[in-house]
Amino acid sequence: HFVCVGTPQQRGSNAADLTYVDGAFRELASHITRRALVVGKSTVPVGTAARLAALVREVAPAGADVEVAWNPEFLREGYAVQDTLHPDRLVFGVESPWAEAQLRAAFRPVLDEGTPLVVADLPTSELVKVAANSFLATKISFINAMAEICEATGADVSLLASALSHDTRIGGRFLKPGLGFGGGCLPKDIRAFSARADELGVGQAVRFLDEVDAINLRRRQRTVDLVAELVDGDLAGKKVAALGAAFKPNSDDIRDAPALDVARMLRDAGAIVTVYDPEAMANAARVRPEFRYAPSLTAAVVDADVVVLLTEWQQFRDADPEDLGALVRTRRIVDGRHALDADRYRAAGWEYRALGRPVASRTVEISVDEQDELKRSA
């Protein structure tokens, strides 16, 4: 009586994507001969669920009573099983008490743990995921916008983020300055949300998301600028060790990865770029075969003029600056993720730079546990 349908991630009202979704629901409904609930899971443009509900009623065989519900998922890459069994909340988008009852029965073990439940209409349930991702993207871009202000004023964005995190209304999660977000969710969702709002005639309401996206993309160029500043503005022929390819640690996902984009920009500027990532090398090599790839961290940094940290893998956090310093040509590093101990690197003779932080060293105590932040990142 209960079927879940996972659909491709949507990019606005892309006709090919929506045709795929329609086809999946149409084919499924045509084979249902008894009362059943078809549950959508993926992120879709608001209004899709209602349209699909009408579609399945139209194509289902005579006598079948087929209903559509929407149950958005909130899964983080690398933690999908944990998030499925112990979610922060459940959202049921339903059109009848019967549909709600079916979903309650299916999720009984999760609900019995005390997981919060929101029962909503179809359009509200569709909006939850994209609204949540838009909010998180906005929070990340906000602190990175503050990093731009800090660079212009000589302030320290890490200290600023620490001070803000003590405000319980703000909190420290997703308030981490650096290279910005990527992956298959946040960038796509905010762009699709903006496009759908335009289609609905309310684009002005989410116009700020365009600037959220722009701030995020500017972080990539600014990271390249910091690398260039360390070599007196001329990247031509300079050897750069790019640490990271995945869009976040604990994943081999390179979709819209800031790390690979920065590596590309450095190479386009004439640098000799060597990339190393603990998990994403094969995926990176498929889409960027022109890059040099190293088999290890130590191999990546040998004779480097500049090292740039682009994905905050624990291996990179734990690396000893003295050991790395013995391998590079010059001890210069750009910390694109604010993941390294600046004082430790400077004490080992490194010229350390990071987005939104002054050249002079200041001791920073971040209130949010870095490991917890790493595990919770979307």
C-alpha positions as CSV (number, residue, x, y, z in Angstrom):
1,H,0.0,0.0,0.0
2,F,3.0,2.3,0.3
3,V,5.6,3.2,-2.3
4,C,8.4,5.7,-2.1
5,V,9.7,7.4,-5.3
6,G,13.1,9.0,-5.3
7,T,13.4,11.5,-8.1
8,P,16.4,13.3,-9.6
9,Q,17.4,16.6,-8.1
10,Q,15.6,19.4,-9.8
11,R,17.0,22.6,-11.4
12,G,14.0,24.9,-11.5
13,S,11.5,23.6,-14.0
14,N,14.0,21.9,-16.3
15,A,11.8,20.1,-18.8
16,A,13.9,17.0,-19.1
17,D,14.1,16.5,-15.4
18,L,10.4,17.0,-14.9
19,T,9.6,14.7,-17.8
20,Y,11.7,12.0,-16.0
21,V,9.7,12.6,-12.8
22,D,6.4,12.5,-14.6
23,G,7.4,9.3,-16.4
24,A,8.3,7.6,-13.1
25,F,5.0,8.5,-11.5
26,R,3.0,7.7,-14.6
27,E,4.5,4.3,-15.1
28,L,4.1,3.4,-11.4
29,A,0.5,4.5,-11.2
30,S,-0.4,2.6,-14.3
31,H,0.4,-0.7,-12.5
32,I,-1.4,0.0,-9.2
33,T,-4.7,-1.9,-8.9
34,R,-5.6,-1.3,-5.3
35,R,-5.6,1.6,-2.8
36,A,-2.0,2.9,-2.5
37,L,0.0,5.8,-1.3
38,V,2.9,7.0,-3.6
39,V,5.4,9.1,-1.6
40,G,7.8,11.5,-3.2
41,K,11.1,12.2,-1.4
42,S,13.3,14.4,-3.5
43,T,13.6,18.2,-3.8
44,V,11.2,19.4,-6.5
45,P,9.8,22.8,-7.6
46,V,6.9,23.7,-5.4
47,G,3.7,22.7,-7.1
48,T,5.1,19.5,-8.5
49,A,3.4,17.3,-5.9
50,A,-0.1,18.6,-6.6
51,R,0.4,18.2,-10.4
52,L,1.7,14.6,-9.9
53,A,-1.3,13.8,-7.6
54,A,-3.6,14.8,-10.5
55,L,-1.5,12.8,-12.9
56,V,-1.6,9.5,-11.0
57,R,-5.4,9.8,-10.5
58,E,-5.7,10.2,-14.2
59,V,-3.6,7.2,-15.3
60,A,-4.3,4.7,-12.5
61,P,-6.5,1.8,-13.6
62,A,-10.2,1.9,-12.9
63,G,-11.0,1.1,-9.4
64,A,-7.6,1.9,-8.0
65,D,-7.4,4.6,-5.4
66,V,-4.0,6.2,-5.6
67,E,-2.9,9.1,-3.5
68,V,0.3,11.2,-3.5
69,A,2.2,12.4,-0.4
70,W,5.5,14.2,0.0
71,N,8.1,13.2,2.6
72,P,11.2,15.3,2.0
73,E,14.5,13.8,3.2
74,F,17.2,15.8,5.0
75,L,20.2,13.5,4.5
76,R,23.8,14.6,4.7
77,E,26.4,12.9,2.5
78,G,28.4,10.5,4.6
79,Y,25.7,10.3,7.3
80,A,22.7,9.2,5.4
81,V,22.0,6.1,7.4
82,Q,22.3,8.0,10.7
83,D,20.1,10.8,9.4
84,T,17.4,8.3,8.2
85,L,17.2,6.4,11.5
86,H,17.6,9.5,13.7
87,P,16.4,12.6,11.8
88,D,16.0,16.1,13.3
89,R,12.4,16.0,12.2
90,L,9.9,14.4,9.9
91,V,7.7,16.2,7.5
92,F,4.5,14.6,6.0
93,G,2.9,16.4,3.2
94,V,-0.5,14.8,2.8
95,E,-4.0,15.4,1.4
96,S,-6.0,13.0,3.7
97,P,-6.0,11.5,7.2
98,W,-5.6,8.1,5.6
99,A,-2.3,9.2,4.0
100,E,-1.0,10.6,7.3
101,A,-1.9,7.3,9.0
102,Q,0.1,5.3,6.4
103,L,3.1,7.5,6.9
104,R,2.8,7.3,10.7
105,A,2.8,3.6,10.5
106,A,5.8,3.4,8.2
107,F,7.8,5.8,10.4
108,R,6.6,4.4,13.8
109,P,10.1,3.4,15.1
110,V,11.4,6.8,14.3
111,L,8.4,8.6,15.8
112,D,8.6,6.4,18.9
113,E,12.0,7.9,19.6
114,G,10.4,11.3,20.0
115,T,11.3,12.7,16.6
116,P,9.4,15.9,15.9
117,L,6.7,15.6,13.3
118,V,5.2,18.3,11.1
119,V,2.1,17.3,9.2
120,A,1.5,19.8,6.3
121,D,-0.1,20.3,2.9
122,L,1.7,19.3,-0.2
123,P,3.2,22.7,-1.2
124,T,4.5,23.4,2.3
125,S,6.2,20.0,2.5
126,E,7.9,20.7,-0.9
127,L,9.2,24.1,0.4
128,V,10.7,22.8,3.6
129,K,13.9,21.3,2.1
130,V,14.6,24.2,-0.3
131,A,13.8,26.8,2.4
132,A,16.1,25.0,4.9
133,N,19.0,24.8,2.4
134,S,18.4,28.5,1.4
135,F,18.7,29.5,5.0
136,L,21.9,27.5,5.6
137,A,23.4,28.9,2.4
138,T,22.5,32.4,3.5
139,K,24.2,31.9,6.9
140,I,27.4,30.6,5.3
141,S,27.4,33.5,2.8
142,F,26.7,36.0,5.6
143,I,29.9,35.2,7.5
144,N,31.8,35.2,4.2
145,A,30.4,38.6,3.4
146,M,31.8,39.7,6.8
147,A,35.1,38.2,5.8
148,E,35.2,40.7,2.9
149,I,34.5,43.5,5.3
150,C,37.2,42.2,7.7
151,E,39.8,42.2,4.9
152,A,39.0,45.8,4.1
153,T,39.2,46.9,7.8
154,G,41.9,44.7,9.2
155,A,39.5,42.8,11.4
156,D,39.6,39.0,12.0
157,V,36.5,37.1,10.8
158,S,37.4,34.1,12.9
159,L,37.1,36.2,16.1
160,L,34.0,37.8,14.7
161,A,32.4,34.4,14.1
162,S,33.4,33.2,17.6
163,A,31.7,36.3,19.1
164,L,28.6,35.8,17.1
165,S,28.3,32.1,17.9
166,H,27.8,32.9,21.6
167,D,24.5,34.6,20.8
168,T,21.9,31.8,21.2
169,R,19.7,33.4,18.6
170,I,22.5,32.9,16.0
171,G,24.6,29.9,17.1
172,G,27.8,28.7,15.6
173,R,26.7,26.0,13.2
174,F,27.2,27.0,9.5
175,L,28.8,30.2,10.7
176,K,32.3,29.1,9.6
177,P,34.1,31.4,7.2
178,G,36.1,30.1,4.3
179,L,35.9,29.0,0.7
180,G,32.1,28.5,0.8
181,F,29.6,25.8,0.0
182,G,29.4,23.5,-3.0
183,G,28.0,20.0,-3.7
184,G,24.7,18.8,-5.2
185,C,22.3,20.5,-2.9
186,L,22.9,24.1,-1.7
187,P,24.0,25.7,-4.9
188,K,21.4,23.9,-7.0
189,D,18.6,24.5,-4.5
190,I,19.0,28.2,-4.1
191,R,19.2,28.7,-7.9
192,A,16.2,26.5,-8.5
193,F,14.2,28.2,-5.7
194,S,15.0,31.6,-7.2
195,A,13.9,30.4,-10.7
196,R,10.7,28.9,-9.4
197,A,9.9,32.1,-7.5
198,D,10.3,34.0,-10.7
199,E,7.9,31.6,-12.4
200,L,5.3,32.2,-9.7
201,G,5.7,36.0,-10.0
202,V,7.3,36.5,-6.5
203,G,10.9,36.5,-7.5
204,Q,11.6,39.7,-5.6
205,A,10.9,37.9,-2.4
206,V,14.0,35.7,-2.7
207,R,16.2,38.1,-4.8
208,F,18.7,38.1,-1.9
209,L,19.6,34.5,-2.9
210,D,21.2,35.8,-6.0
211,E,23.7,37.7,-3.8
212,V,24.1,34.7,-1.5
213,D,25.2,32.8,-4.5
214,A,27.4,35.6,-5.7
215,I,29.2,36.0,-2.3
216,N,29.8,32.3,-2.3
217,L,31.4,32.3,-5.8
218,R,33.5,35.3,-5.0
219,R,35.3,33.3,-2.3
220,R,36.8,31.2,-5.0
221,Q,38.4,34.0,-6.8
222,R,39.5,35.6,-3.5
223,T,41.3,32.4,-2.6
224,V,43.1,32.5,-5.9
225,D,44.0,36.1,-5.2
226,L,45.6,35.1,-1.8
227,V,47.7,32.5,-3.5
228,A,48.8,35.0,-6.1
229,E,49.7,37.6,-3.4
230,L,52.0,35.1,-1.8
231,V,54.0,34.9,-5.0
232,D,54.1,38.6,-5.7
233,G,51.1,38.5,-8.0
234,D,52.6,36.2,-10.7
235,L,51.3,32.6,-10.7
236,A,53.0,31.7,-14.0
237,G,55.2,28.6,-13.5
238,K,54.6,28.5,-9.7
239,K,54.0,25.1,-8.2
240,V,50.9,25.0,-6.1
241,A,49.8,22.0,-4.0
242,A,46.0,21.9,-3.9
243,L,44.8,19.9,-0.9
244,G,41.3,18.7,-1.5
245,A,39.0,18.0,-4.5
246,A,35.7,16.9,-2.8
247,F,33.2,19.6,-2.0
248,K,33.4,18.6,1.7
249,P,35.4,16.1,3.8
250,N,34.1,12.5,4.3
251,S,32.8,12.4,0.7
252,D,34.1,11.7,-2.8
253,D,31.5,14.1,-4.3
254,I,32.9,16.7,-6.6
255,R,29.7,18.3,-7.8
256,D,30.2,22.1,-7.8
257,A,33.3,21.5,-5.7
258,P,34.9,24.9,-4.7
259,A,38.2,23.0,-4.4
260,L,38.3,21.9,-8.0
261,D,37.1,25.3,-9.3
262,V,39.9,27.0,-7.4
263,A,42.4,24.5,-8.8
264,R,41.1,25.2,-12.3
265,M,41.4,29.0,-11.8
266,L,45.0,28.6,-10.5
267,R,45.9,26.5,-13.5
268,D,44.3,29.0,-15.9
269,A,46.4,31.7,-14.3
270,G,49.6,29.7,-15.2
271,A,50.3,27.8,-12.0
272,I,51.5,24.2,-12.1
273,V,48.8,22.6,-9.9
274,T,49.1,19.3,-8.1
275,V,45.9,18.0,-6.5
276,Y,45.5,15.5,-3.7
277,D,42.3,14.3,-2.0
278,P,42.0,11.2,0.2
279,E,38.8,10.0,-1.5
280,A,37.8,12.0,-4.5
281,M,40.9,11.5,-6.8
282,A,39.2,9.2,-9.2
283,N,36.1,11.3,-9.6
284,A,38.2,14.4,-10.0
285,A,40.4,12.9,-12.7
286,R,37.4,11.9,-14.7
287,V,36.2,15.5,-15.0
288,R,39.5,17.3,-14.8
289,P,42.0,14.9,-16.5
290,E,44.3,17.9,-17.3
291,F,45.3,18.3,-13.6
292,R,48.3,16.7,-12.0
293,Y,47.4,14.3,-9.2
294,A,49.6,13.1,-6.4
295,P,49.3,9.7,-4.6
296,S,49.7,11.2,-1.2
297,L,49.8,14.4,0.8
298,T,53.6,14.4,1.0
299,A,53.9,13.8,-2.7
300,A,51.6,16.7,-3.4
301,V,53.6,19.3,-1.5
302,V,57.1,18.4,-2.6
303,D,58.8,21.5,-4.0
304,A,55.6,23.5,-3.8
305,D,55.9,27.3,-3.9
306,V,52.4,27.6,-2.2
307,V,50.2,25.0,-0.4
308,V,46.5,25.8,-0.5
309,L,44.0,23.9,1.7
310,L,40.7,23.6,-0.2
311,T,38.9,20.7,1.6
312,E,39.2,20.3,5.4
313,W,40.0,16.6,5.6
314,Q,41.2,15.5,9.1
315,Q,44.4,14.3,7.5
316,F,45.2,17.8,6.4
317,R,44.3,19.3,9.8
318,D,46.6,16.8,11.6
319,A,49.6,17.3,9.3
320,D,52.7,18.5,11.1
321,P,53.8,21.9,9.7
322,E,57.5,21.1,10.4
323,D,57.2,17.9,8.4
324,L,55.5,19.6,5.5
325,G,57.9,22.5,5.7
326,A,60.8,20.1,5.0
327,L,59.2,19.1,1.7
328,V,58.1,22.4,0.1
329,R,60.2,24.9,-1.7
330,T,58.9,27.8,0.3
331,R,56.8,27.7,3.4
332,R,53.7,29.6,2.2
333,I,50.1,28.4,2.8
334,V,46.6,29.6,2.2
335,D,44.0,28.1,4.5
336,G,40.9,28.2,2.4
337,R,38.8,26.5,5.1
338,H,40.0,28.1,8.4
339,A,40.9,24.6,9.5
340,L,44.5,24.9,10.5
341,D,46.3,26.3,13.6
342,A,47.6,29.6,12.3
343,D,49.9,30.1,15.2
344,R,51.4,26.7,14.9
345,Y,52.2,27.2,11.2
346,R,53.6,30.6,11.7
347,A,55.8,29.3,14.6
348,A,57.2,26.7,12.1
349,G,58.2,29.5,9.7
350,W,55.2,29.5,7.4
351,E,53.7,32.5,5.8
352,Y,50.0,31.8,6.6
353,R,47.0,33.5,4.9
354,A,43.3,32.9,5.3
355,L,40.2,34.6,3.9
356,G,39.1,37.4,6.2
357,R,42.0,37.2,8.6
358,P,44.8,39.7,9.1
359,V,48.4,38.8,8.3
360,A,49.3,39.2,12.0
361,S,48.6,36.3,14.3
362,R,45.9,36.4,16.9
363,T,44.9,33.5,19.1
364,V,41.3,32.4,18.3
365,E,39.1,30.2,20.4
366,I,36.1,29.1,18.5
367,S,33.1,28.2,20.7
368,V,31.7,25.6,18.3
369,D,33.6,22.3,18.4
370,E,35.4,21.9,15.1
371,Q,34.9,18.1,14.9
372,D,31.1,18.5,15.5
373,E,30.9,21.1,12.9
374,L,32.8,18.9,10.4
375,K,30.4,16.0,11.0
376,R,27.3,18.2,10.8
377,S,28.2,20.1,7.6
378,A,25.8,19.5,4.8
